[in-house]
Amino acid sequence: MTEQIFFQNNIEQRSNAAAKTFAKHDFVHHHCRNDLIERMKLINLSPKTAIDLGCAIGSSSRFLAKHFKQCRIFSVDLSQSMLIESRKKRSVLARISEIQASTHSLPFFNNSVDLIFTNLLMPWVDNLPLFFAEINRILKKDGLFIFSTLGPDSLQNIKSIWNKIDDYEHVNPFIDMHIIGDLILKSGLGDPVLDTDKLTINYKNIDSFFTDITKTGARNCLRNRNHGLTAKQKLSMFKTTLEKSIINNQLSIELELIYGHAWGNNLNSNPNEFSVDVSQIKKLPV
C-alpha cells in the first residue's frame, strides 16, 4: 500500500478557508491555467463530457463551457466551499455541475469522459498510481487527459533552509517529470507528452509570500510536519535566513512547472479488477 503523504482533512479544511480569498492570490494557478489552455488549443477536440478536476473556484470550468458549448462540464473538488464559490461565479445557464469528491474514488462510470483537465492538483495527491488509474478508468478511448503540476526544483530555497533547521517536512515532495511519465504509462494511458518550464515570482517581502500560500490554501498539510506549532525560534531562524536572499527588495521564489497530456486507451481500466482466461481454469483434484 502506498504511504499516505498528506492529511486529506487538512487539505479540505484549508481549501475551505481559502475559498473567498483564492481569486485574489491565484497568480500561479492563473499562469498555469493559461499555459494549459494554449496547449489544448493546438489539439482538435470536440468533447461531449469534460471534468475540471481540482477545480477550485471553477475558472477552468468556465473556460471549457465557453470554448466547448455543447459539452457537459463537471467541476470536481474536495472542498465544498470552493465549489460554492465556483457555482456563484458561473451563469445559471452554463452546462456545469459541481461535484465534491476525492481523486482516489471519482464518481464516474468507466469509459465515460472525453476530457479531463487538471491544473496544479497533483502536488496534493497522495497516491499517483491510483490517481492515474482512476483517470484511465473513466477516460474514453482517445479521450484527453491534460494537466499541470510542480516539479522537484520548485521552492528549493524554502526547502533547503528548513532542512538546516529541523527534520520535519515543510515542502510537498514534488515528483520528477520522468517518474510521472512512467506512472502514466503503467496506468494504461497512452502516448504521454511532458515538458517543463520555469517560473520566478518576485515578492516584496516574506510576509507577502506567506499571505499568498495561506490565501490559496497551500499551507503545510504533510503528515510528517511538526504537529505542534512551529516554535517561534525556528520560525525566526527561517525568516532571518530567507531574508538574506532578498535582493533589491525582492524575494525570488522559483517554481518548476510541468505540463503534460496523455490519451485514453481503455487498458487496465480498474486497478482492482483482473481479466482471466476461463479456458485456463481447471478443477482441482479431490
N, C-alpha and C positions, 0 to 999 in steps of 0.2 A: 504494500500500500504506500502511495506517495505521501511523504510527510507534509502536514499542513503548515503553511508558512505564515498565514495571516489569521487574525481573529475576524471572521466574517461579520460578526455582530458589530465590531468596532468600525469596519468599513461602512456598514449600513448606517450606523449612528452618525458618523462624521459626514457622510454624504447628505443625510437628512438635515444636519445642522447647517450645511453649506448651500442648501438649495436656493435660498433667496439672494445669496451673495455671489454665486458661481459666475453669473453672466458678466460681472464687472472685473473678474480676476482670471478669466479663462483664456488668456493670451496663447498659451501653449496649445491648448485644445483647438482654439480657433485656427492657429497656424497649421497644425497637422491636418485638421479637417479640410482646409482649403487645398492643401497638397494632395490629399486623398481624392478629393473631388476632381482636381485637374487630371490626375492619373486615370480616374474612372471614365472621364470624358473621352479618352482615347480608345475605349473599348465599346464595341457595338452591343448595346444591351436594350432589351425590352421586357423587363421583369414584370410579372403579374403579382408576385408576393415578395416583399423585402422586409428584413429585420435590421433595425438600428440597435445593435447590441451594446449595452452600456451607454445608453442614450443620453444620460444626464438630463439636461433641460430641453432636449429634443431638437437642437439646432440642425443636426444632420437629417433627422426625420423630416423636417420642414423642407429642406433642400430636395430630398428624394421625392416627396409628394409633389413638389413644384416641377421637378425635372421629368418624373415618370407619372403622368397624370392618371393613367389607367391602373396604376399599381396600388395594391393594398399594403400599407406600411404598419409594422408593429414596432413600437418604441418599447424596448425592454431594458429594465434597470432593477438593481437590488433595492434601490431607495424609493420608498413611496413618496417622500417629499419632492424628490427630483421629478418624479412622474407627474405630480400635481402641478408643478411649475411648467412642465412640458405641455400639459393639457391647456393651461392658461394662455400659453403663447401661440397656440395654433388656432386656425379657423375651425369652427364647429362643423364646417362642410368638408374639411380635409379628410381624406381616406386614411386616417391614422388612428390606431388604437394603442393605448398604454397598457403594458403588462408588467407586473412585478414578479421577477423570477431570478433564480440563481443560474449562473453559467454552467453549473455542474449537472443541471437537470432542466433542460429547456422544454417548455410545454407546447411542442410542435410535433406533428406526425413525421414519420420517416419520409424522406424524399419529397418535401412539401414546399421548399423555399427556393426562389430563384436568385436572390441576392442577400448576402449578409455583410453589413457594413459595420465595422467596429473601430472606434477611434480612441486610442490610449486606454483601452480596457485591460489588455493583457498584463501590464505590470501589477495588477491586483488579483490575478488568477492564481489560485493555489496549485492546481493540477493541470498543467498544459496538455499532457497527453489525453486526459479525459475531456478537456475543453475542445481540442481539435477533433476528437472522436464524436462529440456532440454536434460540432459544425458539420462534419461529414455525414452524420446520421440524418440530419434534417435538410441538407442541401440536395437539390435535384441534380441529376446528371447534367453536366455542363453549366450548372449554376455557379455564380461567382462569390467567393469569399475574399473581401478586401479589407486590409487592416493597417493600423499604425501602432507602434509600440516604442519603448525606450530600450536602448542597448546598454551594455555594461560600462561604456565610457561616460555615462550620464552621472552628474553630481559627484564626480571623483574627488573634487576638493572638499566637499562636505564629508564624504565617507572617510577620506584619509585623516582628516582632523579628528573625527570621533574615534577612529581606530587607535589613536595615540592616547585617548583619554580613558576609555573603558572597553570591556569585552562584549558589550551589548550591541545589538543591531539597530542602526538608526536609518539606514537607507535600503529600499527594496532591492532584492537580488535580480537585477535586470539580466535577461537571457541573451546570449550571443546570437547573432543573425544565423550562423551556420547550424546551431543547435535547433533553432526554430524551424529552419528549412527541413532538417532531418525528421523532426517530430511531425511536421505537416505530412511528409511523405509516408511515414509509418502509420498515420491515421487513416490512410486510404485516399486522401485528397490528391489531386493531380497537378502536375506542371507548375510548382510554386516558383514565383519570381520575387526576389527580395533585393532591396538596395538600401543604402544608408545615407544620411545627411547629418550635418552638424548645425546646431542652433545655439547661439550665445545670447543670453538675456542679461542685460545690464540693469542692476538695481541701484538706487541712490544710497541705500543703507541696508543693514542686516534685517532691520525690523520690517522693511517693505517686502523682503524675500519671505519671511515667516508669515506675513499677512497673506501673501498670495497662496501659499500652500495650505494655510488654515481655511481661507475663504473658498477654496475649491475642494475641501475635504481630503486633502492629500497628506495629512499628518501621519505619524508612525502608527501602523496597525499590526506590526510584526509580533509574532508570538515570542520571539527571543529579545524583545525590548526590555528595558527596565520597567517592571510593573508598578513601581512606585513613582513618585515624582522625581524627575531628574534633579539631582542635588544642585543647589544654587552655585556651588563652587565649580562643578563640572560644566554647567551651562555658561558660567562666566569665562571659564578656560576656553570653551568652544568659541564664544563670541570674540574674545580677545585675539585668538589665533586667526579666526576668519577675517577680522578687521585688518590684519596685516596684508591681506590680499587685495584690499581696496586700493585702486589706482585711479587718480584723477576723479575722486569722489564717486567711483563706480565699482560696485561689486559684481563681478562677472560669474555667471553660472552657466556651465556648458552642458548641453544635452546631446546624446547620440540618438538620432531619430531613425527608426527602422520602418520602412514601408514594404508592403508585400501583398500578393494576391495568389490565389490558387483556385482550382476548379473542382466541382463535384464529380465524383466517379461512381458513387453508389457502392464502394468497396468497404467491407467491414463496417457496415452501417450501424451496428450496435456492438459496443465493446464487450457486452455481457452475453452475446449470442454467438453460437458457433454452428457451422454447417457440417453435417456428417453424411457421408455416402451410405445410404441404408443397405446397399448390397454388401457392405463390409461388416455389417452387424451379424455376429454369429452367436448361436445359443451355446451357453457354457455347458460342458459335460456335467451330468449329475453325479 
